[in-house]
Amino acid sequence: MNLAQCAVLTLLAFSLALTLWAARRTRSRADFYAASGRISAWQNGLALAGDYLSAAAFLGAAGLFMRQGYDSLIYAVGTLAGWPLLLLLFAEKLRERGRFTLGDILTSRFDTSSVRALSTISSLLIVLFYLVVQLIGAGKLLGLLFGLPYLPAVLLAGLLAIVYVALGGMLATTWVQIAKACLMLICGLVLAAGVWLKSGASLPALIAHAEALHPAGHGVWLPSKAMHNPWEVLSLGLGLVLGLLGLPHVLMRFFTVPDARAARASACWATGIVALFFTLNVVIGIGAIVFVSHAPAFLDVHGKLIGGDNMAALHLARAIGGTALQDIVAAVVFATIMAVIAGLTVAGASSLSHDLYAGLLRRGQTSEAGELAASRWSVIVLVLLAVGLSTWFQNQNIAIMMGLAFGMAASGPFPVLLLTLFWPGLTARGAVAGGLAGLLGATALIVAGPAVWVAVLGFAHPLFPLANPALCSVPLAFVTAWAVSRFTRQ
């Protein structure tokens, strides 16, 4: 058994121990959905960062910077810009008005089955797309580390997620995410410090070396051809910023703290942690250009990076600290994926059991024990569905699903939630119409755009010119909600 396998098994054993500890403290639906509001501000801040910082934020960002330089900064800044907005707009109000899910906030104002159904559908779609992407990553990484075929590997990852969430609920998920956030920060600090020391402790020398090696030269700090269209950049930034404000698994974390003040403080903690991590990622990306992109040990016979650009951070770990550091970073990446899967599963299962089963099917006529049992069954159903979908999409472009998840989050839940909290003129029909227009509009524009219409379906030209739909789908949701509310206000 090599070091990577030992590290993965150690982290899994630690996570299971946390789950068993949390299972003894999860007795009610409040415990399962929101840890009964017992999470402190700094703990929730770490968990928020852990929930949001997926493996793509670590591996993908380093690989993107190595190849395209400046473009990765657009993703980093766009992602980071959403956190202050989350703090200003939603943090306190979510804690004051919410209980367990986003459906609770919407139905606190519009107590209709159509509004709860909209909340359930949008939450489940976003969670499923996000969850499938993470499961694909977990399955492929387990296969790489342990030599397992994809299906057994992804089933094992799904089983671990079921154990984490069904037994420990939100409390277990929170502490798994806290541990994962700490491990990711430590890995980021070690890699960034290693890059700095390996370059002679001189940041100007490191930058000059990167410019000399990168094909774009000084242009590594300028937008690539893919970002020359200002409308594309604006749409991408809008989707990243507003997508964060519509992600169910991020928003429901504000129900886990004791009061609105703690919700505000936890958002501040998360903003600082995410900002630090993306700053470290820039140094890691520069290090990948210098120490990985031209190193023969990391290139195949065609001169391409072994394993693809997403492996740049792992190769950099080997260049800095040898195989031992590479194995440890690989184990942390797997723990990162599992923590995000756990957070997504809690959000999806809560929507299934609380909004769909208890709210729509039973009309609130269910016992707490019955709803808690439904929550645990929902975990199993959701994970098995996501595992099945992941086997179908394992060889497809997962970036499309991530784009769809963010496009839906920015265009569906975010406009409805914002108008529900801040516009007295919104009606129930306006909320439903706006949410559906945003969801369907984002989906249609992504399919008609270059990512699907050209790259997948093989047509010569896209029907919609932008790869990111937010610039059109977000205004569509707001205008639809306003127009329908105006004509149905009576």
Secondary structure, DSSP 4 states (H G I P E B T S, - for coil): --HHHHHHHHHHHHHHHHHHHHHTT--SHHHHHHGGG---HHHHHHHHHHHH--HIIIIIHHHHHHHHTHHHHHHHHHHHHHHHHIIIIIIHHHHHH-SSSHHHHHHHH---HHHHHHHHHHHHHHHHHHHHHHHHHHHHHHHHHH---HHHHHHHHHHHHHHHHHHHHHHHHHHHHHHHHHHHHHHHHHHHHHHHHHTTS-HHHHHHHHHHHSTTGGGGGS--GGG--HHHHHHHHHHHHHHHTT-HHHHGGGGSSSSHHHHHHHHHHHHHHHHHHHHHHHHHHHHHHHHTTT-GGGB-TTSPBTT-GGGHHHHHHHHHHHHHHHHHHHHHHHHHHHHHHHHHHHHHHHIIIIIIIIIIISTT---HHHHHHHHHHHHHHHHHHHHHHHHHHTTS-HHHHHHHHHHHHHHTHHHHHHHHHH-TT--HHHHHHHHHHHHHHHHHHHHHSIIIIITTT--SS-SSS-S--HHHHHHHHHHHHHHHHHHH--
